[in-house]
């Protein structure tokens, strides 16, 4: 990808109630707000709102990776222990490789805030040259976990051939090894 190209970033809200109009999606906009503050490379959001379930989430992740060519996809919601919380299973089904360190770090950091962080099942994975990361469903938790994991994301995107994104170091200092 040339530096002048706009990076596509998928934002997927997973919620039976929000997708049926019972309440407004505040989680997807929270992800978008963080990205607007942190990412300096030109990017565009490709947003989706889908009901809970393995097939609904898996299919939208595959579409965003394969057809929309997103370098990065964030999901929000569906990562708890409730019967309909199946986003991690859908992510694993869509990916060729898992990146469990993302979920481990999010849980570790979230435990500093709430003891129920151990109930979270967030994970991450790679499909082709797309990184997919599951985030929690609450906007305050989204910001907190993004601040923890985002410093590693630009280098991960480099490694998988997704293209280069830069961040505002005052908002999020991305780590890339020297050399």
N, C-alpha and C positions, 0 to 999 in steps of 0.2 A: 504494500500500500504506500503510495506517495504521501509525503507530509501534508500536501495541500488537500487531500481527500478528507471528507467528513467521516468520522468513525460512527458506525451504527451501534447503539447500545439498547438492548431489549430490557424492558421493565414489565414484568408479569405479576399482576396481583391475582392471587389464588384465594377465592372466597365464594362460597355458595351464595351468601346473603348480598355481598356487594355486586356480584355478577347478575343477580336477579333484581337489583334496584332497591333492596330493603334498606340499605344505608350507603352513604357516599364512601368511595375509596379515598382514604387519606394516606395509605401506605405507599402506593405508587408515586404520588406527588412528593412524599418525603424522600424517596430515593432520588427522584429527579432534582429536587432542591439541593441535596448533597452534591450531586454531580455538577450542577451549575456552579456551585461554590468551589469545588476542588479541581475539576478538569479544565485545563487551559487549551487543549487541543480541540479543534472544531469537532463537534459531535451532534448527533441527533438521536432523540429518543423514539423508539418504536414500542408503543404501549399496548398491552393486552390485558384484559380482565376476563378471567375464566373461572368456572366453578371448580371446587375441589374434585379430586379424582386422578387416578394414575393416567388414564388415557387422555383426558382433557389437557392436563399439564404437559405430559410427554409430547403430545402432538404439537402444541404451540412452541415448545422448546426446539423441537426438530425443525419446524417451519422457520423460526427466527434464526437458527443457526444455518440451515441449508439454503433457504430461499431468500431470506432478508440479509444474509451474510453479516450478522451481528458479530462483532469482535468479543463482546461481553454481554451476558444476560444476567440480570438479577431477578430472582423471584422473591415475593413477600407473601407470607401466610402458608398455612398448611404444614407446619413443621413440628407441631406438638404431638401429644400422645392420643388425641381423640380419634375415633374410628375413621372420620373423613379426612384427617390430616395425612395426606399421601404424597406431598410434594417431594420429599427425599426419594421415595420409591420411583416417582416419575422422572426425577433428575437422573438417577442411576440408570433407568431404562433408556434414557436419551443419550447418555454419555458412553464413550468408549474407554475412558479412564476416570477414576475418582481421585479427588484431591481432598482427603479427609482433614488435612491440617487447617483448612478454613473453618470447618465446623468446630474443631477442637479449640482453636483460638477464640472464636465467638463465644463458646460456652465458658471458657476460662475467664474471659473478660466480663461476661454477663454475670458470672457468679459473684463478682465484686459488688454488683448492684442488687441482685435478688437471688434467694436460695432456689427458686424454681427454675433457674437456668439449666439445671440438670435434666429438665423435662424436654428441652429443645433438641431437635434432631437435625439441625441444619447440616448440609453437606455441600460439596462443590464437585464439579467434574469438567471434563473436556470432551467436546464433540468437534472433531476436525480442528479448525483453528478458532474455536469459540470456547471461552471460559464461562461456565454457568455457576452461579453462586446463590445458594438459598439464604435469605435473610429472614429475621423474625417478622411478625405482623404488626407490631406496635411502632408508630413513628419514632418515639423516643428511643426504643430499642434498635431500630434501624440505624439511626445516626450513630449511636454508641458502637454498634458492631461494625459499621462501615469505617469508622475512625480506626478501629483495631486492624481490620484486614486490608483496607485499601492500599496502604503503603507497599504491599507485595504484589498487587494486581498489575501495575504497568510492566514490571519485569516478567511476570508470568505470561502476559500477552506477547512480549518480545519472544520468549522461549517457544511459544506454540505457533508463532508466525501470524499472529492476529493483527499486527501493526503496532505502531508506537503511539502511546498516549502520554501526555505530560500533565503534571499537576502544579497547582500553585503551592509552593513549599510553605507558605504562611498558613495554608489550610490543611494540607496533607503532603507530607514529605515522602515522596516515593523513594524506595530503595532500589538502586541498581549497583551491582558490583563494579568497582573501579576496573578500568581496562578497556 
